[in-house]
């Protein structure tokens, strides 16, 4: 056990916290979370935290409003209870997509959430593949050392381990322009080329994908993205790639949000594989994110 290092998990982070404590050789503590009759959140830290370095893990996934309140209450309690350092690990950071005012009068949600975290005076914040397209300095925004890790390398390990037969004929595909950053990392890890499709959004739930110049004929398309929400982008991407003659398609994502009937719709595509990390718990969350987080914490906290 690492002296003085304690790992705690919130109601949506216990699975990651348990893995993280094992990987780091740290103490695993407990947090009691319940609801008052009026719906308010009750939090009680059951572990002794005074003088310790504490890593708290909670993902703002299912029910992000309640998860956010729970996370803020717990982090603030840890500070009040005398923890020497408090490091927040938020594998899925909700409210990150609204990072500017697209229409007059809109709330810039990521800025509001960042103010709440900044008020806590945390030692550091870790998240995974957060939407940071227009945020130049997240540490300044959140008021703490900020690490935006990636889950794509863990997804690549899954592909190499479970689908070695496709590596010689695979081409990595980003389903839209924003996915190029993840496609590039996946391609580097698999040692293959990548292509990026062009997405045209027709409405909030409908998109059209155009696959100009993507050389996928006779190949296996490894489609990678950060989030699958409704599944619309992935469905259109697979259809476009099949029209271009791809032999098969494999889909990997970091955050499998899978709202509504997205999972059922994706199953109908008859993919070679459909997999995500466990930043968000879902039927396809088969790739642990804890190893990537543990690697970052080892280096940053001097645990090697």
C-alpha positions as CSV (number, residue, x, y, z in Angstrom):
1,X,0.0,0.0,0.0
2,X,1.3,3.4,-0.9
3,X,1.8,5.4,2.3
4,X,-0.8,8.1,2.6
5,X,-2.5,7.5,-0.7
6,X,-6.3,6.9,-0.6
7,X,-8.6,6.3,-3.5
8,X,-12.3,6.9,-3.2
9,X,-15.1,6.3,-5.7
10,X,-18.4,8.0,-6.2
11,X,-21.6,6.3,-7.1
12,X,-20.6,6.3,-10.8
13,X,-16.8,5.9,-10.3
14,X,-16.5,2.9,-7.9
15,X,-15.6,0.5,-10.6
16,X,-12.7,2.7,-11.8
17,X,-11.6,3.5,-8.2
18,X,-11.3,-0.1,-7.3
19,X,-9.2,-0.9,-10.3
20,X,-7.1,2.3,-9.8
21,X,-6.4,1.4,-6.1
22,X,-5.2,-2.0,-7.1
23,X,-3.0,-0.7,-9.9
24,X,-1.4,1.9,-7.6
25,X,-1.2,-0.3,-4.5
26,X,-3.3,2.3,-2.6
27,X,-5.9,2.1,0.1
28,X,-9.5,1.9,-1.2
29,X,-12.0,3.8,0.9
30,X,-15.7,4.2,0.8
31,X,-18.2,7.1,0.4
32,X,-21.8,6.7,1.4
33,X,-24.2,8.4,-1.0
34,X,-28.0,8.5,-0.7
35,X,-31.0,10.7,-1.2
36,X,-33.0,12.6,1.3
37,X,-36.8,12.3,0.9
38,X,-37.0,15.6,-0.9
39,X,-34.4,14.5,-3.5
40,X,-31.3,16.2,-2.1
41,X,-28.0,14.4,-2.2
42,X,-26.5,13.1,1.0
43,X,-22.7,12.4,1.1
44,X,-20.6,10.9,3.9
45,X,-16.9,10.1,3.6
46,X,-16.4,6.9,5.6
47,X,-12.6,6.7,5.3
48,X,-10.1,8.7,7.4
49,X,-8.7,11.3,5.1
50,X,-6.9,13.8,7.3
51,X,-3.3,14.4,6.2
52,X,-3.6,12.0,3.3
53,X,-3.3,12.4,-0.5
54,X,-6.8,11.5,-1.8
55,X,-7.8,10.6,-5.3
56,X,-11.6,10.8,-5.8
57,X,-13.1,9.2,-8.9
58,X,-16.6,9.9,-10.2
59,X,-17.9,10.0,-13.8
60,X,-20.6,12.5,-14.7
61,X,-22.4,10.0,-16.9
62,X,-26.0,8.7,-16.2
63,X,-27.9,11.6,-14.6
64,X,-25.1,14.2,-14.9
65,X,-26.9,16.7,-12.7
66,X,-27.0,14.4,-9.7
67,X,-23.5,13.1,-10.4
68,X,-22.2,16.7,-10.5
69,X,-23.7,17.7,-7.2
70,X,-22.5,14.5,-5.6
71,X,-19.0,15.1,-6.9
72,X,-18.8,18.7,-5.7
73,X,-20.2,17.8,-2.3
74,X,-17.6,15.0,-1.9
75,X,-14.6,17.0,-3.1
76,X,-15.5,19.9,-0.8
77,X,-16.0,17.5,2.2
78,X,-12.5,16.0,1.5
79,X,-11.0,19.5,1.8
80,X,-12.9,20.3,5.0
81,X,-11.9,16.9,6.5
82,X,-8.2,17.8,6.2
83,X,-7.0,15.9,3.2
84,X,-3.4,17.0,2.4
85,X,-4.1,16.9,-1.3
86,X,-7.3,16.2,-3.3
87,X,-7.0,15.0,-6.9
88,X,-10.3,14.7,-8.8
89,X,-10.6,12.1,-11.5
90,X,-13.7,12.7,-13.7
91,X,-13.5,10.2,-16.6
92,X,-16.5,11.6,-18.3
93,X,-16.9,15.4,-17.9
94,X,-20.4,16.4,-18.6
95,X,-21.4,19.8,-19.9
96,X,-18.2,20.2,-21.9
97,X,-19.8,20.5,-25.4
98,X,-21.3,23.9,-24.7
99,X,-18.0,25.8,-24.7
100,X,-19.2,29.0,-26.2
101,X,-22.4,31.0,-26.7
102,X,-23.7,29.8,-30.1
103,X,-27.0,31.7,-29.8
104,X,-27.8,34.8,-27.8
105,X,-28.6,34.2,-24.2
106,X,-27.2,30.7,-24.0
107,X,-25.4,29.5,-20.8
108,X,-21.8,28.5,-21.5
109,X,-22.1,25.3,-19.4
110,X,-18.4,24.3,-19.3
111,X,-17.5,27.7,-18.0
112,X,-20.1,27.4,-15.2
113,X,-19.0,23.9,-14.2
114,X,-15.3,25.0,-14.3
115,X,-16.1,27.8,-11.8
116,X,-17.6,25.3,-9.4
117,X,-14.5,23.1,-9.6
118,X,-12.2,26.1,-9.3
119,X,-13.9,27.2,-6.1
120,X,-12.9,23.9,-4.4
121,X,-9.1,24.6,-4.6
122,X,-8.2,21.1,-5.8
123,X,-4.6,19.9,-6.4
124,X,-5.4,18.5,-9.8
125,X,-8.1,17.4,-12.1
126,X,-8.0,14.4,-14.5
127,X,-10.5,13.7,-17.3
128,X,-10.6,11.6,-20.4
129,X,-11.0,12.8,-24.0
130,X,-13.0,15.9,-22.9
131,X,-14.3,18.2,-25.5
132,X,-11.6,21.0,-25.5
133,X,-11.9,22.3,-29.0
134,X,-12.2,26.0,-28.0
135,X,-10.6,25.8,-24.6
136,X,-6.9,26.9,-24.8
137,X,-6.0,26.6,-21.2
138,X,-8.2,24.2,-19.1
139,X,-5.9,24.7,-16.0
140,X,-6.8,28.4,-16.0
141,X,-10.4,27.6,-16.5
142,X,-10.7,25.0,-13.8
143,X,-8.2,26.5,-11.4
144,X,-6.1,23.4,-10.9
145,X,-3.5,21.3,-12.8
146,X,-5.6,19.8,-15.5
147,X,-4.8,16.6,-17.5
148,X,-7.0,15.6,-20.4
149,X,-6.0,11.9,-20.9
150,X,-7.0,9.7,-23.8
151,X,-8.7,6.3,-23.9
152,X,-7.8,5.7,-27.5
153,X,-4.6,3.8,-26.7
154,X,-6.5,1.5,-24.4
155,X,-9.0,0.9,-27.3
156,X,-6.1,0.2,-29.6
157,X,-4.8,-2.5,-27.2
158,X,-8.2,-4.1,-27.3
159,X,-8.2,-4.2,-31.1
160,X,-4.6,-5.7,-31.3
161,X,-5.5,-8.3,-28.6
162,X,-8.9,-9.4,-29.9
163,X,-8.6,-8.7,-33.6
164,X,-5.0,-9.4,-34.7
165,X,-6.2,-10.8,-38.0
166,X,-7.4,-7.4,-39.3
167,X,-4.2,-5.4,-38.6
168,X,-2.7,-6.1,-42.0
169,X,-5.8,-4.8,-43.9
170,X,-7.1,-2.2,-41.5
171,X,-7.6,1.5,-42.1
172,X,-8.6,3.7,-39.2
173,X,-11.5,6.1,-39.9
174,X,-12.6,9.2,-38.1
175,X,-16.3,9.6,-38.8
176,X,-16.0,13.5,-39.0
177,X,-13.4,16.2,-38.9
178,X,-13.4,16.5,-35.1
179,X,-12.5,12.9,-34.8
180,X,-9.2,13.2,-36.7
181,X,-7.3,13.6,-33.4
182,X,-8.5,10.2,-32.2
183,X,-8.1,8.5,-35.6
184,X,-4.5,9.7,-35.7
185,X,-3.7,8.2,-32.3
186,X,-5.4,4.9,-33.1
187,X,-3.5,4.7,-36.5
188,X,-0.2,5.3,-34.7
189,X,-0.9,2.5,-32.2
190,X,-2.1,0.1,-34.9
191,X,0.6,1.0,-37.4
192,X,-1.8,1.8,-40.2
193,X,-3.2,4.7,-42.2
194,X,-6.2,6.7,-41.3
195,X,-8.9,8.7,-43.2
196,X,-11.4,11.3,-42.0
197,X,-15.0,11.5,-43.3
198,X,-16.9,14.7,-43.8
199,X,-20.1,15.1,-41.7
200,X,-22.9,17.5,-42.6
201,X,-25.4,17.9,-39.7
202,X,-29.0,18.2,-41.1
203,X,-30.6,18.5,-37.7
204,X,-30.0,17.8,-34.0
205,X,-30.5,14.1,-34.6
206,X,-29.8,13.6,-38.3
207,X,-26.4,13.8,-40.1
208,X,-25.1,12.9,-43.6
209,X,-21.6,11.5,-44.0
210,X,-19.6,12.0,-47.2
211,X,-16.5,9.8,-47.7
212,X,-14.5,11.7,-50.2
213,X,-11.1,10.0,-51.0
214,X,-11.3,7.3,-48.3
215,X,-9.4,4.3,-49.7
216,X,-11.3,1.5,-47.8
217,X,-12.1,-0.9,-50.7
218,X,-11.4,-4.5,-49.5
219,X,-10.2,-3.3,-46.1
220,X,-11.5,-3.4,-42.5
221,X,-12.5,0.0,-41.3
222,X,-11.7,0.7,-37.7
223,X,-13.9,3.6,-36.9
224,X,-13.0,5.6,-33.7
225,X,-14.7,8.5,-32.0
226,X,-14.7,10.1,-28.6
227,X,-18.5,9.8,-27.9
228,X,-21.4,7.7,-29.3
229,X,-24.6,9.4,-28.2
230,X,-27.5,8.7,-30.6
231,X,-25.4,6.6,-32.9
232,X,-26.4,8.6,-36.0
233,X,-22.9,9.6,-37.0
234,X,-21.6,6.0,-36.7
235,X,-24.5,4.6,-38.6
236,X,-24.1,7.0,-41.5
237,X,-20.3,6.4,-41.5
238,X,-20.7,2.7,-41.7
239,X,-23.1,3.0,-44.6
240,X,-20.8,5.4,-46.5
241,X,-17.8,3.1,-46.0
242,X,-19.7,0.0,-47.2
243,X,-20.7,1.9,-50.3
244,X,-17.0,2.5,-50.9
245,X,-16.4,-1.3,-50.6
246,X,-15.0,-1.8,-47.2
247,X,-14.9,-5.5,-46.2
248,X,-16.0,-5.1,-42.6
249,X,-16.3,-2.4,-39.9
250,X,-15.2,-2.3,-36.3
251,X,-16.4,0.6,-34.1
252,X,-14.5,1.8,-31.0
253,X,-15.4,4.8,-28.8
254,X,-14.1,6.3,-25.6
255,X,-17.5,7.4,-24.1
256,X,-20.4,5.0,-25.0
257,X,-23.3,7.3,-23.9
258,X,-25.7,5.4,-26.1
259,X,-28.9,7.3,-25.4
260,X,-32.4,6.0,-26.4
261,X,-32.3,3.0,-28.7
262,X,-28.7,3.8,-30.0
263,X,-27.4,0.4,-28.9
264,X,-30.1,-1.5,-30.7
265,X,-29.6,0.5,-33.9
266,X,-25.8,-0.1,-33.8
267,X,-26.3,-3.9,-33.3
268,X,-28.2,-4.0,-36.6
269,X,-25.1,-2.9,-38.4
270,X,-23.6,-6.3,-37.9
271,X,-20.2,-4.9,-37.0
272,X,-17.0,-6.9,-36.5
273,X,-16.9,-5.4,-33.0
274,X,-18.5,-2.6,-31.1
275,X,-16.6,-1.5,-28.0
276,X,-16.1,1.4,-25.6
277,X,-14.2,2.2,-22.5
278,X,-15.8,2.2,-19.0
279,X,-15.7,5.9,-18.5
280,X,-19.5,5.5,-19.1
281,X,-21.1,2.2,-18.1
282,X,-23.0,0.6,-21.0
283,X,-23.4,-2.8,-22.7
284,X,-20.2,-2.2,-24.7
285,X,-18.0,-0.8,-21.9
286,X,-15.4,-3.6,-22.1
287,X,-12.1,-1.6,-22.0
288,X,-10.9,-0.4,-18.6
289,X,-9.8,3.2,-18.5
290,X,-8.0,2.7,-15.1
291,X,-4.6,1.8,-16.6
292,X,-4.4,5.1,-18.5
293,X,-5.3,7.1,-15.4
294,X,-2.9,5.1,-13.2
295,X,-0.1,5.7,-15.5
296,X,-0.7,9.5,-15.4
297,X,-1.0,9.5,-11.6
298,X,2.2,7.5,-11.1
299,X,4.2,10.1,-12.9
300,X,2.5,13.2,-11.6
301,X,2.4,12.0,-7.9
302,X,5.8,10.4,-7.9
303,X,4.5,6.9,-7.3
304,X,7.1,5.1,-9.4
